[in-house]
Amino acid sequence: MKPAPDDAPSPRHGEYVAWLHDTLGLTPADNPGDLLALARREFGAQLESWVDRFYEEED
């Protein structure tokens, strides 16, 4: 997953990354696409089932 060419970090991105590290000991993922793919494989069906409750079926 690559950001769009015109996508820029938010003005306070650095502050958030520092807070994430200081508070939770976490760093940003090296490849967020890998993390997203793993989450979709593990939780995709559950998420889809949950989201479906909020949409009416079309005839």
PQR file of N, CA, C, O and H, with PARSE charges and radii, in Angstrom:
ATOM      1  N   MET A   1       0.850  -1.163   0.000 -0.4000 1.5000
ATOM      2  CA  MET A   1       0.000   0.000   0.000 -0.0000 2.0000
ATOM      3  C   MET A   1       0.900   1.230   0.000  0.5500 1.7000
ATOM      4  O   MET A   1       1.667   1.457   0.935 -0.5500 1.4000
ATOM      5  N   LYS A   2       0.793   2.000  -1.041 -0.4000 1.5000
ATOM      6  CA  LYS A   2       1.586   3.217  -1.135 -0.0000 2.0000
ATOM      7  C   LYS A   2       0.644   4.409  -1.049  0.5500 1.7000
ATOM      8  O   LYS A   2      -0.478   4.359  -1.553 -0.5500 1.4000
ATOM      9  H   LYS A   2       0.170   1.816  -1.801  0.4000 1.0000
ATOM     10  N   PRO A   3       1.102   5.480  -0.410 -0.5600 1.5000
ATOM     11  CA  PRO A   3       0.245   6.665  -0.353  0.2800 2.0000
ATOM     12  C   PRO A   3       0.095   7.272  -1.743  0.5500 1.7000
ATOM     13  O   PRO A   3       0.944   7.081  -2.614 -0.5500 1.4000
ATOM     14  N   ALA A   4      -0.979   7.993  -1.934 -0.4000 1.5000
ATOM     15  CA  ALA A   4      -1.180   8.705  -3.190 -0.0000 2.0000
ATOM     16  C   ALA A   4      -0.055   9.725  -3.351  0.5500 1.7000
ATOM     17  O   ALA A   4       0.470  10.228  -2.358 -0.5500 1.4000
ATOM     18  H   ALA A   4      -1.669   8.148  -1.227  0.4000 1.0000
ATOM     19  N   PRO A   5       0.317  10.034  -4.588 -0.5600 1.5000
ATOM     20  CA  PRO A   5       1.431  10.975  -4.802  0.2800 2.0000
ATOM     21  C   PRO A   5       1.224  12.323  -4.125  0.5500 1.7000
ATOM     22  O   PRO A   5       2.189  12.956  -3.695 -0.5500 1.4000
ATOM     23  N   ASP A   6      -0.023  12.767  -4.028 -0.4000 1.5000
ATOM     24  CA  ASP A   6      -0.286  14.063  -3.398 -0.0000 2.0000
ATOM     25  C   ASP A   6      -0.622  13.947  -1.914  0.5500 1.7000
ATOM     26  O   ASP A   6      -1.001  14.937  -1.289 -0.5500 1.4000
ATOM     27  H   ASP A   6      -0.806  12.253  -4.377  0.4000 1.0000
ATOM     28  N   ASP A   7      -0.490  12.766  -1.350 -0.4000 1.5000
ATOM     29  CA  ASP A   7      -0.801  12.528   0.058 -0.0000 2.0000
ATOM     30  C   ASP A   7       0.399  12.932   0.908  0.5500 1.7000
ATOM     31  O   ASP A   7       1.517  12.470   0.680 -0.5500 1.4000
ATOM     32  H   ASP A   7      -0.183  11.961  -1.858  0.4000 1.0000
ATOM     33  N   ALA A   8       0.159  13.783   1.873 -0.4000 1.5000
ATOM     34  CA  ALA A   8       1.229  14.234   2.765 -0.0000 2.0000
ATOM     35  C   ALA A   8       0.839  13.914   4.204  0.5500 1.7000
ATOM     36  O   ALA A   8      -0.346  13.901   4.538 -0.5500 1.4000
ATOM     37  H   ALA A   8      -0.750  14.158   2.058  0.4000 1.0000
ATOM     38  N   PRO A   9       1.830  13.655   5.056 -0.5600 1.5000
ATOM     39  CA  PRO A   9       1.510  13.414   6.469  0.2800 2.0000
ATOM     40  C   PRO A   9       0.821  14.633   7.080  0.5500 1.7000
ATOM     41  O   PRO A   9       1.027  15.764   6.640 -0.5500 1.4000
ATOM     42  N   SER A  10       0.013  14.388   8.085 -0.4000 1.5000
ATOM     43  CA  SER A  10      -0.639  15.502   8.769 -0.0000 2.0000
ATOM     44  C   SER A  10       0.426  16.358   9.446  0.5500 1.7000
ATOM     45  O   SER A  10       1.535  15.887   9.698 -0.5500 1.4000
ATOM     46  H   SER A  10      -0.155  13.469   8.443  0.4000 1.0000
ATOM     47  N   PRO A  11       0.094  17.609   9.741 -0.5600 1.5000
ATOM     48  CA  PRO A  11       1.085  18.499  10.349  0.2800 2.0000
ATOM     49  C   PRO A  11       1.643  17.984  11.681  0.5500 1.7000
ATOM     50  O   PRO A  11       2.774  18.313  12.041 -0.5500 1.4000
ATOM     51  N   ARG A  12       0.873  17.191  12.408 -0.4000 1.5000
ATOM     52  CA  ARG A  12       1.320  16.717  13.727 -0.0000 2.0000
ATOM     53  C   ARG A  12       1.696  15.239  13.717  0.5500 1.7000
ATOM     54  O   ARG A  12       1.732  14.600  14.768 -0.5500 1.4000
ATOM     55  H   ARG A  12      -0.045  16.924  12.116  0.4000 1.0000
ATOM     56  N   HIS A  13       1.976  14.698  12.539 -0.4000 1.5000
ATOM     57  CA  HIS A  13       2.323  13.281  12.406 -0.0000 2.0000
ATOM     58  C   HIS A  13       3.504  12.907  13.301  0.5500 1.7000
ATOM     59  O   HIS A  13       3.467  11.885  13.985 -0.5500 1.4000
ATOM     60  H   HIS A  13       1.948  15.217  11.686  0.4000 1.0000
ATOM     61  N   GLY A  14       4.534  13.720  13.296 -0.4000 1.5000
ATOM     62  CA  GLY A  14       5.714  13.444  14.118 -0.0000 2.0000
ATOM     63  C   GLY A  14       5.378  13.366  15.600  0.5500 1.7000
ATOM     64  O   GLY A  14       5.899  12.515  16.321 -0.5500 1.4000
ATOM     65  H   GLY A  14       4.564  14.551  12.740  0.4000 1.0000
ATOM     66  N   GLU A  15       4.507  14.259  16.048 -0.4000 1.5000
ATOM     67  CA  GLU A  15       4.086  14.236  17.451 -0.0000 2.0000
ATOM     68  C   GLU A  15       3.348  12.940  17.774  0.5500 1.7000
ATOM     69  O   GLU A  15       3.555  12.345  18.832 -0.5500 1.4000
ATOM     70  H   GLU A  15       4.084  14.950  15.463  0.4000 1.0000
ATOM     71  N   TYR A  16       2.487  12.511  16.856 -0.4000 1.5000
ATOM     72  CA  TYR A  16       1.737  11.273  17.074 -0.0000 2.0000
ATOM     73  C   TYR A  16       2.674  10.074  17.131  0.5500 1.7000
ATOM     74  O   TYR A  16       2.531   9.213  17.999 -0.5500 1.4000
ATOM     75  H   TYR A  16       2.319  12.994  15.997  0.4000 1.0000
ATOM     76  N   VAL A  17       3.626  10.014  16.213 -0.4000 1.5000
ATOM     77  CA  VAL A  17       4.574   8.900  16.194 -0.0000 2.0000
ATOM     78  C   VAL A  17       5.377   8.878  17.497  0.5500 1.7000
ATOM     79  O   VAL A  17       5.622   7.808  18.053 -0.5500 1.4000
ATOM     80  H   VAL A  17       3.742  10.714  15.508  0.4000 1.0000
ATOM     81  N   ALA A  18       5.784  10.044  17.983 -0.4000 1.5000
ATOM     82  CA  ALA A  18       6.521  10.111  19.248 -0.0000 2.0000
ATOM     83  C   ALA A  18       5.636   9.645  20.406  0.5500 1.7000
ATOM     84  O   ALA A  18       6.087   8.894  21.270 -0.5500 1.4000
ATOM     85  H   ALA A  18       5.585  10.913  17.531  0.4000 1.0000
ATOM     86  N   TRP A  19       4.375  10.092  20.422 -0.4000 1.5000
ATOM     87  CA  TRP A  19       3.450   9.669  21.479 -0.0000 2.0000
ATOM     88  C   TRP A  19       3.248   8.159  21.436  0.5500 1.7000
ATOM     89  O   TRP A  19       3.257   7.496  22.473 -0.5500 1.4000
ATOM     90  H   TRP A  19       4.009  10.703  19.720  0.4000 1.0000
ATOM     91  N   LEU A  20       3.066   7.620  20.236 -0.4000 1.5000
ATOM     92  CA  LEU A  20       2.867   6.185  20.063 -0.0000 2.0000
ATOM     93  C   LEU A  20       4.039   5.408  20.661  0.5500 1.7000
ATOM     94  O   LEU A  20       3.846   4.404  21.348 -0.5500 1.4000
ATOM     95  H   LEU A  20       3.058   8.158  19.394  0.4000 1.0000
ATOM     96  N   HIS A  21       5.246   5.880  20.394 -0.4000 1.5000
ATOM     97  CA  HIS A  21       6.442   5.209  20.910 -0.0000 2.0000
ATOM     98  C   HIS A  21       6.555   5.375  22.426  0.5500 1.7000
ATOM     99  O   HIS A  21       6.775   4.406  23.153 -0.5500 1.4000
ATOM    100  H   HIS A  21       5.403   6.695  19.836  0.4000 1.0000
ATOM    101  N   ASP A  22       6.403   6.611  22.888 -0.4000 1.5000
ATOM    102  CA  ASP A  22       6.574   6.887  24.319 -0.0000 2.0000
ATOM    103  C   ASP A  22       5.494   6.231  25.176  0.5500 1.7000
ATOM    104  O   ASP A  22       5.781   5.756  26.275 -0.5500 1.4000
ATOM    105  H   ASP A  22       6.224   7.398  22.297  0.4000 1.0000
ATOM    106  N   THR A  23       4.273   6.199  24.692 -0.4000 1.5000
ATOM    107  CA  THR A  23       3.149   5.703  25.475 -0.0000 2.0000
ATOM    108  C   THR A  23       2.968   4.196  25.377  0.5500 1.7000
ATOM    109  O   THR A  23       2.705   3.525  26.375 -0.5500 1.4000
ATOM    110  H   THR A  23       4.040   6.584  23.799  0.4000 1.0000
ATOM    111  N   LEU A  24       3.111   3.672  24.164 -0.4000 1.5000
ATOM    112  CA  LEU A  24       2.816   2.256  23.942 -0.0000 2.0000
ATOM    113  C   LEU A  24       4.017   1.440  23.485  0.5500 1.7000
ATOM    114  O   LEU A  24       3.929   0.221  23.342 -0.5500 1.4000
ATOM    115  H   LEU A  24       3.325   4.217  23.354  0.4000 1.0000
ATOM    116  N   GLY A  25       5.131   2.110  23.256 -0.4000 1.5000
ATOM    117  CA  GLY A  25       6.321   1.403  22.794 -0.0000 2.0000
ATOM    118  C   GLY A  25       6.192   0.890  21.366  0.5500 1.7000
ATOM    119  O   GLY A  25       6.839  -0.088  20.993 -0.5500 1.4000
ATOM    120  H   GLY A  25       5.203   3.100  23.372  0.4000 1.0000
ATOM    121  N   LEU A  26       5.357   1.548  20.569 -0.4000 1.5000
ATOM    122  CA  LEU A  26       5.105   1.103  19.198 -0.0000 2.0000
ATOM    123  C   LEU A  26       5.740   2.042  18.188  0.5500 1.7000
ATOM    124  O   LEU A  26       5.950   3.224  18.459 -0.5500 1.4000
ATOM    125  H   LEU A  26       4.830   2.342  20.873  0.4000 1.0000
ATOM    126  N   THR A  27       6.038   1.500  17.032 -0.4000 1.5000
ATOM    127  CA  THR A  27       6.517   2.296  15.906 -0.0000 2.0000
ATOM    128  C   THR A  27       5.597   2.024  14.721  0.5500 1.7000
ATOM    129  O   THR A  27       4.942   0.982  14.671 -0.5500 1.4000
ATOM    130  H   THR A  27       5.868   0.540  16.811  0.4000 1.0000
ATOM    131  N   PRO A  28       5.543   2.947  13.773 -0.5600 1.5000
ATOM    132  CA  PRO A  28       4.694   2.708  12.603  0.2800 2.0000
ATOM    133  C   PRO A  28       5.144   1.457  11.852  0.5500 1.7000
ATOM    134  O   PRO A  28       6.323   1.104  11.861 -0.5500 1.4000
ATOM    135  N   ALA A  29       4.209   0.807  11.216 -0.4000 1.5000
ATOM    136  CA  ALA A  29       4.519  -0.388  10.423 -0.0000 2.0000
ATOM    137  C   ALA A  29       5.415  -0.013   9.252  0.5500 1.7000
ATOM    138  O   ALA A  29       5.230   1.034   8.632 -0.5500 1.4000
ATOM    139  H   ALA A  29       3.251   1.094  11.209  0.4000 1.0000
ATOM    140  N   ASP A  30       6.385  -0.868   8.951 -0.4000 1.5000
ATOM    141  CA  ASP A  30       7.244  -0.631   7.791 -0.0000 2.0000
ATOM    142  C   ASP A  30       6.441  -0.713   6.504  0.5500 1.7000
ATOM    143  O   ASP A  30       6.656   0.067   5.576 -0.5500 1.4000
ATOM    144  H   ASP A  30       6.536  -1.719   9.455  0.4000 1.0000
ATOM    145  N   ASN A  31       5.512  -1.666   6.455 -0.4000 1.5000
ATOM    146  CA  ASN A  31       4.677  -1.829   5.269 -0.0000 2.0000
ATOM    147  C   ASN A  31       3.229  -1.988   5.718  0.5500 1.7000
ATOM    148  O   ASN A  31       2.793  -3.101   6.011 -0.5500 1.4000
ATOM    149  H   ASN A  31       5.337  -2.300   7.208  0.4000 1.0000
ATOM    150  N   PRO A  32       2.476  -0.888   5.776 -0.5600 1.5000
ATOM    151  CA  PRO A  32       1.097  -0.976   6.235  0.2800 2.0000
ATOM    152  C   PRO A  32       0.237  -1.895   5.377  0.5500 1.7000
ATOM    153  O   PRO A  32      -0.755  -2.437   5.863 -0.5500 1.4000
ATOM    154  N   GLY A  33       0.597  -2.078   4.120 -0.4000 1.5000
ATOM    155  CA  GLY A  33      -0.162  -2.965   3.244 -0.0000 2.0000
ATOM    156  C   GLY A  33      -0.148  -4.397   3.740  0.5500 1.7000
ATOM    157  O   GLY A  33      -1.156  -5.097   3.649 -0.5500 1.4000
ATOM    158  H   GLY A  33       1.403  -1.637   3.725  0.4000 1.0000
ATOM    159  N   ASP A  34       0.994  -4.841   4.269 -0.4000 1.5000
ATOM    160  CA  ASP A  34       1.080  -6.191   4.830 -0.0000 2.0000
ATOM    161  C   ASP A  34       0.149  -6.341   6.031  0.5500 1.7000
ATOM    162  O   ASP A  34      -0.531  -7.356   6.180 -0.5500 1.4000
ATOM    163  H   ASP A  34       1.813  -4.272   4.343  0.4000 1.0000
ATOM    164  N   LEU A  35       0.128  -5.329   6.877 -0.4000 1.5000
ATOM    165  CA  LEU A  35      -0.734  -5.343   8.060 -0.0000 2.0000
ATOM    166  C   LEU A  35      -2.208  -5.352   7.652  0.5500 1.7000
ATOM    167  O   LEU A  35      -3.014  -6.077   8.235 -0.5500 1.4000
ATOM    168  H   LEU A  35       0.681  -4.504   6.757  0.4000 1.0000
ATOM    169  N   LEU A  36      -2.549  -4.552   6.660 -0.4000 1.5000
ATOM    170  CA  LEU A  36      -3.923  -4.506   6.174 -0.0000 2.0000
ATOM    171  C   LEU A  36      -4.340  -5.849   5.583  0.5500 1.7000
ATOM    172  O   LEU A  36      -5.451  -6.314   5.836 -0.5500 1.4000
ATOM    173  H   LEU A  36      -1.894  -3.963   6.187  0.4000 1.0000
ATOM    174  N   ALA A  37      -3.469  -6.474   4.804 -0.4000 1.5000
ATOM    175  CA  ALA A  37      -3.781  -7.782   4.205 -0.0000 2.0000
ATOM    176  C   ALA A  37      -4.003  -8.835   5.285  0.5500 1.7000
ATOM    177  O   ALA A  37      -4.923  -9.646   5.179 -0.5500 1.4000
ATOM    178  H   ALA A  37      -2.566  -6.096   4.598  0.4000 1.0000
ATOM    179  N   LEU A  38      -3.171  -8.829   6.317 -0.4000 1.5000
ATOM    180  CA  LEU A  38      -3.326  -9.771   7.423 -0.0000 2.0000
ATOM    181  C   LEU A  38      -4.662  -9.554   8.135  0.5500 1.7000
ATOM    182  O   LEU A  38      -5.371 -10.513   8.439 -0.5500 1.4000
ATOM    183  H   LEU A  38      -2.424  -8.170   6.403  0.4000 1.0000
ATOM    184  N   ALA A  39      -4.998  -8.298   8.399 -0.4000 1.5000
ATOM    185  CA  ALA A  39      -6.266  -7.990   9.072 -0.0000 2.0000
ATOM    186  C   ALA A  39      -7.454  -8.418   8.220  0.5500 1.7000
ATOM    187  O   ALA A  39      -8.439  -8.935   8.747 -0.5500 1.4000
ATOM    188  H   ALA A  39      -4.422  -7.519   8.153  0.4000 1.0000
ATOM    189  N   ARG A  40      -7.371  -8.207   6.914 -0.4000 1.5000
ATOM    190  CA  ARG A  40      -8.470  -8.624   6.035 -0.0000 2.0000
ATOM    191  C   ARG A  40      -8.640 -10.132   6.045  0.5500 1.7000
ATOM    192  O   ARG A  40      -9.762 -10.636   6.081 -0.5500 1.4000
ATOM    193  H   ARG A  40      -6.570  -7.786   6.487  0.4000 1.0000
ATOM    194  N   ARG A  41      -7.520 -10.856   6.013 -0.4000 1.5000
ATOM    195  CA  ARG A  41      -7.608 -12.323   6.041 -0.0000 2.0000
ATOM    196  C   ARG A  41      -8.209 -12.805   7.357  0.5500 1.7000
ATOM    197  O   ARG A  41      -9.053 -13.700   7.375 -0.5500 1.4000
ATOM    198  H   ARG A  41      -6.608 -10.447   5.984  0.4000 1.0000
ATOM    199  N   GLU A  42      -7.766 -12.205   8.450 -0.4000 1.5000
ATOM    200  CA  GLU A  42      -8.195 -12.683   9.762 -0.0000 2.0000
ATOM    201  C   GLU A  42      -9.592 -12.202  10.155  0.5500 1.7000
ATOM    202  O   GLU A  42     -10.356 -12.950  10.764 -0.5500 1.4000
ATOM    203  H   GLU A  42      -7.080 -11.478   8.435  0.4000 1.0000
ATOM    204  N   PHE A  43      -9.924 -10.971   9.814 -0.4000 1.5000
ATOM    205  CA  PHE A  43     -11.171 -10.379  10.308 -0.0000 2.0000
ATOM    206  C   PHE A  43     -12.134  -9.934   9.215  0.5500 1.7000
ATOM    207  O   PHE A  43     -13.199  -9.397   9.521 -0.5500 1.4000
ATOM    208  H   PHE A  43      -9.303 -10.363   9.319  0.4000 1.0000
ATOM    209  N   GLY A  44     -11.787 -10.142   7.949 -0.4000 1.5000
ATOM    210  CA  GLY A  44     -12.603  -9.643   6.844 -0.0000 2.0000
ATOM    211  C   GLY A  44     -14.041 -10.112   6.879  0.5500 1.7000
ATOM    212  O   GLY A  44     -14.954  -9.305   6.707 -0.5500 1.4000
ATOM    213  H   GLY A  44     -10.922 -10.578   7.700  0.4000 1.0000
ATOM    214  N   ALA A  45     -14.264 -11.398   7.098 -0.4000 1.5000
ATOM    215  CA  ALA A  45     -15.630 -11.935   7.119 -0.0000 2.0000
ATOM    216  C   ALA A  45     -16.427 -11.349   8.282  0.5500 1.7000
ATOM    217  O   ALA A  45     -17.605 -11.027   8.126 -0.5500 1.4000
ATOM    218  H   ALA A  45     -13.522 -12.053   7.237  0.4000 1.0000
ATOM    219  N   GLN A  46     -15.795 -11.209   9.439 -0.4000 1.5000
ATOM    220  CA  GLN A  46     -16.489 -10.637  10.597 -0.0000 2.0000
ATOM    221  C   GLN A  46     -16.848  -9.178  10.335  0.5500 1.7000
ATOM    222  O   GLN A  46     -17.952  -8.740  10.657 -0.5500 1.4000
ATOM    223  H   GLN A  46     -14.838 -11.471   9.566  0.4000 1.0000
ATOM    224  N   LEU A  47     -15.924  -8.433   9.756 -0.4000 1.5000
ATOM    225  CA  LEU A  47     -16.189  -7.026   9.466 -0.0000 2.0000
ATOM    226  C   LEU A  47     -17.315  -6.895   8.449  0.5500 1.7000
ATOM    227  O   LEU A  47     -18.210  -6.067   8.615 -0.5500 1.4000
ATOM    228  H   LEU A  47     -15.027  -8.789   9.494  0.4000 1.0000
ATOM    229  N   GLU A  48     -17.275  -7.698   7.408 -0.4000 1.5000
ATOM    230  CA  GLU A  48     -18.320  -7.647   6.385 -0.0000 2.0000
ATOM    231  C   GLU A  48     -19.683  -7.974   6.985  0.5500 1.7000
ATOM    232  O   GLU A  48     -20.673  -7.314   6.669 -0.5500 1.4000
ATOM    233  H   GLU A  48     -16.548  -8.371   7.273  0.4000 1.0000
ATOM    234  N   SER A  49     -19.742  -8.976   7.837 -0.4000 1.5000
ATOM    235  CA  SER A  49     -20.989  -9.353   8.490 -0.0000 2.0000
ATOM    236  C   SER A  49     -21.509  -8.212   9.358  0.5500 1.7000
ATOM    237  O   SER A  49     -22.710  -7.945   9.374 -0.5500 1.4000
ATOM    238  H   SER A  49     -18.937  -9.512   8.094  0.4000 1.0000
ATOM    239  N   TRP A  50     -20.627  -7.547  10.067 -0.4000 1.5000
ATOM    240  CA  TRP A  50     -21.018  -6.437  10.933 -0.0000 2.0000
ATOM    241  C   TRP A  50     -21.516  -5.262  10.098  0.5500 1.7000
ATOM    242  O   TRP A  50     -22.548  -4.670  10.416 -0.5500 1.4000
ATOM    243  H   TRP A  50     -19.651  -7.763  10.054  0.4000 1.0000
ATOM    244  N   VAL A  51     -20.797  -4.922   9.041 -0.4000 1.5000
ATOM    245  CA  VAL A  51     -21.171  -3.790   8.191 -0.0000 2.0000
ATOM    246  C   VAL A  51     -22.504  -4.042   7.505  0.5500 1.7000
ATOM    247  O   VAL A  51     -23.301  -3.119   7.341 -0.5500 1.4000
ATOM    248  H   VAL A  51     -19.959  -5.403   8.783  0.4000 1.0000
ATOM    249  N   ASP A  52     -22.752  -5.282   7.104 -0.4000 1.5000
ATOM    250  CA  ASP A  52     -24.000  -5.620   6.407 -0.0000 2.0000
ATOM    251  C   ASP A  52     -25.237  -5.268   7.223  0.5500 1.7000
ATOM    252  O   ASP A  52     -26.296  -5.015   6.649 -0.5500 1.4000
ATOM    253  H   ASP A  52     -22.104  -6.032   7.238  0.4000 1.0000
ATOM    254  N   ARG A  53     -25.128  -5.246   8.528 -0.4000 1.5000
ATOM    255  CA  ARG A  53     -26.283  -4.920   9.372 -0.0000 2.0000
ATOM    256  C   ARG A  53     -26.763  -3.491   9.156  0.5500 1.7000
ATOM    257  O   ARG A  53     -27.910  -3.168   9.466 -0.5500 1.4000
ATOM    258  H   ARG A  53     -24.267  -5.451   8.994  0.4000 1.0000
ATOM    259  N   PHE A  54     -25.903  -2.645   8.631 -0.4000 1.5000
ATOM    260  CA  PHE A  54     -26.234  -1.229   8.484 -0.0000 2.0000
ATOM    261  C   PHE A  54     -26.713  -0.859   7.084  0.5500 1.7000
ATOM    262  O   PHE A  54     -26.985   0.309   6.808 -0.5500 1.4000
ATOM    263  H   PHE A  54     -24.972  -2.908   8.379  0.4000 1.0000
ATOM    264  N   TYR A  55     -26.815  -1.848   6.205 -0.4000 1.5000
ATOM    265  CA  TYR A  55     -27.257  -1.592   4.834 -0.0000 2.0000
ATOM    266  C   TYR A  55     -28.486  -2.430   4.527  0.5500 1.7000
ATOM    267  O   TYR A  55     -28.540  -3.622   4.830 -0.5500 1.4000
ATOM    268  H   TYR A  55     -26.594  -2.797   6.430  0.4000 1.0000
ATOM    269  N   GLU A  56     -29.468  -1.783   3.923 -0.4000 1.5000
ATOM    270  CA  GLU A  56     -30.662  -2.512   3.508 -0.0000 2.0000
ATOM    271  C   GLU A  56     -30.370  -3.222   2.201  0.5500 1.7000
ATOM    272  O   GLU A  56     -29.658  -2.708   1.338 -0.5500 1.4000
ATOM    273  H   GLU A  56     -29.424  -0.815   3.678  0.4000 1.0000
ATOM    274  N   GLU A  57     -30.928  -4.403   2.072 -0.4000 1.5000
ATOM    275  CA  GLU A  57     -30.743  -5.170   0.848 -0.0000 2.0000
ATOM    276  C   GLU A  57     -31.574  -4.548  -0.265  0.5500 1.7000
ATOM    277  O   GLU A  57     -32.745  -4.225  -0.066 -0.5500 1.4000
ATOM    278  H   GLU A  57     -31.507  -4.821   2.773  0.4000 1.0000
ATOM    279  N   GLU A  58     -30.966  -4.381  -1.441 -0.4000 1.5000
ATOM    280  CA  GLU A  58     -31.690  -3.818  -2.580 -0.0000 2.0000
ATOM    281  C   GLU A  58     -32.428  -4.921  -3.318  0.5500 1.7000
ATOM    282  O   GLU A  58     -31.943  -6.049  -3.417 -0.5500 1.4000
ATOM    283  H   GLU A  58     -30.014  -4.643  -1.603  0.4000 1.0000
ATOM    284  N   ASP A  59     -33.618  -4.585  -3.841 -0.4000 1.5000
ATOM    285  CA  ASP A  59     -34.405  -5.572  -4.598 -0.0000 2.0000
ATOM    286  C   ASP A  59     -33.928  -5.684  -6.018  0.5500 1.7000
ATOM    287  O   ASP A  59     -34.476  -6.466  -6.794 -0.5500 1.4000
ATOM    288  H   ASP A  59     -34.012  -3.669  -3.761  0.4000 1.0000
TER
END
